[in-house]
């Protein structure tokens, strides 16, 4: 879509906090009106609608829309956002294993500003599956790069946490 449409979507999202919970349907209607301007089959439509449902507390309604957006070819930055957000939604609806499967390949994707969000969301999914050590390793590894000191130590601790633990006899 063109930049004008993207700007209007951004402007709509900038008003999100102006729509309290009791006006969530009003916000979703605003997004739906913008989506209605898109050509048939655009992956942006279900992506924006998924974001709106997700942001208003309906992960269950968001998941199929994220799937649709990705199936329609949503890629790049927004595709990565869709995977992160869908994984979080999957976790929220009790399907964290699917979230792990969706996000794990993103650890090897080209690096961008969403890397830490990938790791944080994957860590939450892992924790929901009782795999707290793996999740903590991801979070510490992501955090290490942002610390003014102790980067090497924290990165080493993260690697140690990720190593398989010996089984007790």
C-alpha positions as YAML, in Angstrom:
chain: A
units: angstrom
residues:
- id: 1
  name: UNK
  ca: [0.00, 0.00, 0.00]
- id: 2
  name: UNK
  ca: [1.11, 3.60, -0.29]
- id: 3
  name: UNK
  ca: [2.76, 5.77, 2.33]
- id: 4
  name: UNK
  ca: [-0.44, 7.74, 2.96]
- id: 5
  name: UNK
  ca: [-2.22, 4.55, 4.03]
- id: 6
  name: UNK
  ca: [0.72, 3.51, 6.23]
- id: 7
  name: UNK
  ca: [0.72, 6.99, 7.81]
- id: 8
  name: UNK
  ca: [-3.01, 6.76, 8.55]
- id: 9
  name: UNK
  ca: [-2.56, 3.32, 10.10]
- id: 10
  name: UNK
  ca: [0.25, 4.70, 12.27]
- id: 11
  name: UNK
  ca: [-1.97, 7.62, 13.25]
- id: 12
  name: UNK
  ca: [-4.76, 5.22, 14.20]
- id: 13
  name: UNK
  ca: [-2.39, 3.21, 16.38]
- id: 14
  name: UNK
  ca: [-1.19, 6.45, 17.98]
- id: 15
  name: UNK
  ca: [-4.77, 6.87, 19.28]
- id: 16
  name: UNK
  ca: [-4.91, 3.37, 20.79]
- id: 17
  name: UNK
  ca: [-4.54, 4.63, 24.35]
- id: 18
  name: UNK
  ca: [-7.46, 6.99, 23.72]
- id: 19
  name: UNK
  ca: [-9.71, 3.93, 23.44]
- id: 20
  name: UNK
  ca: [-10.25, 2.46, 26.91]
- id: 21
  name: UNK
  ca: [-11.24, -1.17, 27.18]
- id: 22
  name: UNK
  ca: [-14.95, -0.37, 26.88]
- id: 23
  name: UNK
  ca: [-14.22, 1.32, 23.54]
- id: 24
  name: UNK
  ca: [-12.08, -1.47, 22.10]
- id: 25
  name: UNK
  ca: [-14.67, -2.25, 19.42]
- id: 26
  name: UNK
  ca: [-14.46, 1.37, 18.29]
- id: 27
  name: UNK
  ca: [-10.71, 1.05, 17.82]
- id: 28
  name: UNK
  ca: [-11.07, -2.22, 15.91]
- id: 29
  name: UNK
  ca: [-13.68, -0.56, 13.68]
- id: 30
  name: UNK
  ca: [-11.17, 2.20, 12.91]
- id: 31
  name: UNK
  ca: [-8.62, -0.43, 11.83]
- id: 32
  name: UNK
  ca: [-11.29, -2.32, 9.85]
- id: 33
  name: UNK
  ca: [-12.14, 0.85, 7.93]
- id: 34
  name: UNK
  ca: [-8.51, 1.26, 6.92]
- id: 35
  name: UNK
  ca: [-8.23, -2.41, 5.99]
- id: 36
  name: UNK
  ca: [-11.30, -2.06, 3.76]
- id: 37
  name: UNK
  ca: [-9.24, 0.27, 1.54]
- id: 38
  name: UNK
  ca: [-6.71, -2.47, 0.76]
- id: 39
  name: UNK
  ca: [-6.81, -4.59, -2.38]
- id: 40
  name: UNK
  ca: [-8.33, -8.06, -2.04]
- id: 41
  name: UNK
  ca: [-5.80, -10.57, -0.77]
- id: 42
  name: UNK
  ca: [-3.42, -8.06, 0.79]
- id: 43
  name: UNK
  ca: [-1.51, -9.55, 3.73]
- id: 44
  name: UNK
  ca: [-1.61, -6.17, 5.47]
- id: 45
  name: UNK
  ca: [-5.34, -6.44, 6.17]
- id: 46
  name: UNK
  ca: [-5.34, -9.53, 8.36]
- id: 47
  name: UNK
  ca: [-2.09, -8.40, 9.97]
- id: 48
  name: UNK
  ca: [-3.54, -5.06, 11.11]
- id: 49
  name: UNK
  ca: [-6.77, -6.72, 12.20]
- id: 50
  name: UNK
  ca: [-4.82, -9.34, 14.15]
- id: 51
  name: UNK
  ca: [-2.87, -6.59, 15.87]
- id: 52
  name: UNK
  ca: [-6.11, -4.82, 16.79]
- id: 53
  name: UNK
  ca: [-7.73, -7.97, 18.20]
- id: 54
  name: UNK
  ca: [-4.54, -8.88, 20.03]
- id: 55
  name: UNK
  ca: [-4.07, -5.43, 21.51]
- id: 56
  name: UNK
  ca: [-7.64, -5.40, 22.78]
- id: 57
  name: UNK
  ca: [-7.26, -8.68, 24.64]
- id: 58
  name: UNK
  ca: [-8.45, -11.25, 22.12]
- id: 59
  name: UNK
  ca: [-5.48, -13.49, 21.33]
- id: 60
  name: UNK
  ca: [-7.88, -16.21, 20.22]
- id: 61
  name: UNK
  ca: [-9.26, -13.97, 17.45]
- id: 62
  name: UNK
  ca: [-5.79, -12.72, 16.49]
- id: 63
  name: UNK
  ca: [-4.08, -16.07, 15.83]
- id: 64
  name: UNK
  ca: [-6.07, -17.02, 12.70]
- id: 65
  name: UNK
  ca: [-5.58, -13.52, 11.28]
- id: 66
  name: UNK
  ca: [-1.81, -13.65, 11.83]
- id: 67
  name: UNK
  ca: [-1.80, -17.04, 10.09]
- id: 68
  name: UNK
  ca: [-3.75, -15.59, 7.19]
- id: 69
  name: UNK
  ca: [-1.38, -12.63, 6.86]
- id: 70
  name: UNK
  ca: [1.65, -14.91, 6.79]
- id: 71
  name: UNK
  ca: [-0.04, -17.30, 4.36]
- id: 72
  name: UNK
  ca: [-0.73, -14.34, 2.06]
- id: 73
  name: UNK
  ca: [2.97, -13.57, 2.00]
- id: 74
  name: UNK
  ca: [3.53, -11.02, 4.76]
- id: 75
  name: UNK
  ca: [7.29, -10.87, 5.05]
- id: 76
  name: UNK
  ca: [10.13, -8.62, 6.10]
- id: 77
  name: UNK
  ca: [9.76, -6.50, 9.19]
- id: 78
  name: UNK
  ca: [5.98, -6.87, 9.45]
- id: 79
  name: UNK
  ca: [6.26, -10.59, 8.82]
- id: 80
  name: UNK
  ca: [8.67, -10.87, 11.71]
- id: 81
  name: UNK
  ca: [6.36, -8.79, 13.88]
- id: 82
  name: UNK
  ca: [3.50, -11.12, 12.97]
- id: 83
  name: UNK
  ca: [5.53, -14.15, 14.06]
- id: 84
  name: UNK
  ca: [6.48, -12.53, 17.38]
- id: 85
  name: UNK
  ca: [2.94, -11.40, 18.11]
- id: 86
  name: UNK
  ca: [1.36, -14.67, 16.98]
- id: 87
  name: UNK
  ca: [3.76, -16.63, 19.20]
- id: 88
  name: UNK
  ca: [2.74, -14.50, 22.15]
- id: 89
  name: UNK
  ca: [-0.92, -15.02, 21.32]
- id: 90
  name: UNK
  ca: [-0.41, -18.76, 20.94]
- id: 91
  name: UNK
  ca: [1.14, -18.79, 24.40]
- id: 92
  name: UNK
  ca: [-1.82, -16.84, 25.75]
- id: 93
  name: UNK
  ca: [-4.25, -19.44, 24.41]
- id: 94
  name: UNK
  ca: [-2.29, -22.40, 25.80]
- id: 95
  name: UNK
  ca: [-0.39, -23.35, 22.65]
- id: 96
  name: UNK
  ca: [3.12, -22.28, 23.67]
- id: 97
  name: UNK
  ca: [4.73, -25.20, 21.83]
- id: 98
  name: UNK
  ca: [3.47, -23.74, 18.53]
- id: 99
  name: UNK
  ca: [4.92, -20.39, 19.56]
- id: 100
  name: UNK
  ca: [8.31, -22.00, 20.17]
- id: 101
  name: UNK
  ca: [8.18, -23.71, 16.76]
- id: 102
  name: UNK
  ca: [7.28, -20.45, 15.03]
- id: 103
  name: UNK
  ca: [9.91, -18.30, 16.75]
- id: 104
  name: UNK
  ca: [12.91, -20.63, 17.02]
- id: 105
  name: UNK
  ca: [13.89, -20.14, 13.34]
- id: 106
  name: UNK
  ca: [13.83, -16.38, 13.95]
- id: 107
  name: UNK
  ca: [16.92, -16.77, 16.15]
- id: 108
  name: UNK
  ca: [18.88, -17.40, 12.95]
- id: 109
  name: UNK
  ca: [17.09, -14.76, 10.84]
- id: 110
  name: UNK
  ca: [18.95, -11.64, 9.72]
- id: 111
  name: UNK
  ca: [19.41, -9.35, 12.69]
- id: 112
  name: UNK
  ca: [17.21, -6.29, 13.19]
- id: 113
  name: UNK
  ca: [15.70, -4.22, 15.98]
- id: 114
  name: UNK
  ca: [13.23, -7.03, 16.74]
- id: 115
  name: UNK
  ca: [15.90, -9.53, 17.86]
- id: 116
  name: UNK
  ca: [15.33, -8.88, 21.56]
- id: 117
  name: UNK
  ca: [11.55, -9.12, 21.14]
- id: 118
  name: UNK
  ca: [12.03, -12.50, 19.47]
- id: 119
  name: UNK
  ca: [14.13, -13.70, 22.39]
- id: 120
  name: UNK
  ca: [11.81, -12.27, 25.07]
- id: 121
  name: UNK
  ca: [8.70, -13.79, 23.50]
- id: 122
  name: UNK
  ca: [10.42, -17.12, 22.91]
- id: 123
  name: UNK
  ca: [11.57, -17.07, 26.54]
- id: 124
  name: UNK
  ca: [7.96, -16.61, 27.69]
- id: 125
  name: UNK
  ca: [6.83, -19.51, 25.50]
- id: 126
  name: UNK
  ca: [9.62, -21.71, 26.85]
- id: 127
  name: UNK
  ca: [8.73, -20.77, 30.42]
- id: 128
  name: UNK
  ca: [5.11, -21.71, 29.80]
- id: 129
  name: UNK
  ca: [6.40, -25.14, 28.82]
- id: 130
  name: UNK
  ca: [8.48, -25.48, 32.00]
- id: 131
  name: UNK
  ca: [11.73, -24.76, 30.15]
- id: 132
  name: UNK
  ca: [12.73, -21.83, 32.35]
- id: 133
  name: UNK
  ca: [16.51, -22.32, 32.06]
- id: 134
  name: UNK
  ca: [16.36, -22.04, 28.26]
- id: 135
  name: UNK
  ca: [14.14, -18.98, 28.52]
- id: 136
  name: UNK
  ca: [16.41, -17.32, 31.06]
- id: 137
  name: UNK
  ca: [19.41, -18.03, 28.84]
- id: 138
  name: UNK
  ca: [17.71, -16.22, 25.95]
- id: 139
  name: UNK
  ca: [16.79, -13.23, 28.09]
- id: 140
  name: UNK
  ca: [20.26, -12.94, 29.65]
- id: 141
  name: UNK
  ca: [21.87, -13.25, 26.23]
- id: 142
  name: UNK
  ca: [19.67, -10.44, 24.89]
- id: 143
  name: UNK
  ca: [20.25, -8.27, 27.94]
- id: 144
  name: UNK
  ca: [24.03, -8.71, 27.91]
- id: 145
  name: UNK
  ca: [24.45, -6.57, 24.79]
- id: 146
  name: UNK
  ca: [22.75, -3.62, 26.50]
- id: 147
  name: UNK
  ca: [24.69, -3.60, 29.75]
- id: 148
  name: UNK
  ca: [27.34, -0.93, 30.31]
- id: 149
  name: UNK
  ca: [29.54, -3.56, 31.99]
- id: 150
  name: UNK
  ca: [29.56, -7.34, 32.49]
- id: 151
  name: UNK
  ca: [28.53, -8.12, 28.90]
- id: 152
  name: UNK
  ca: [30.99, -11.00, 28.60]
- id: 153
  name: UNK
  ca: [30.08, -12.47, 32.00]
- id: 154
  name: UNK
  ca: [26.35, -12.35, 31.31]
- id: 155
  name: UNK
  ca: [26.81, -13.82, 27.83]
- id: 156
  name: UNK
  ca: [28.85, -16.66, 29.38]
- id: 157
  name: UNK
  ca: [26.18, -17.25, 32.04]
- id: 158
  name: UNK
  ca: [23.55, -17.34, 29.30]
- id: 159
  name: UNK
  ca: [25.51, -19.97, 27.37]
- id: 160
  name: UNK
  ca: [25.99, -22.03, 30.55]
- id: 161
  name: UNK
  ca: [22.26, -21.94, 31.27]
- id: 162
  name: UNK
  ca: [21.51, -23.17, 27.77]
- id: 163
  name: UNK
  ca: [23.81, -26.19, 28.10]
- id: 164
  name: UNK
  ca: [22.07, -29.48, 28.91]
- id: 165
  name: UNK
  ca: [22.06, -30.26, 32.61]
- id: 166
  name: UNK
  ca: [23.38, -33.63, 33.85]
- id: 167
  name: UNK
  ca: [20.61, -36.00, 34.87]
- id: 168
  name: UNK
  ca: [20.49, -37.08, 38.50]
- id: 169
  name: UNK
  ca: [20.83, -40.80, 39.12]
...
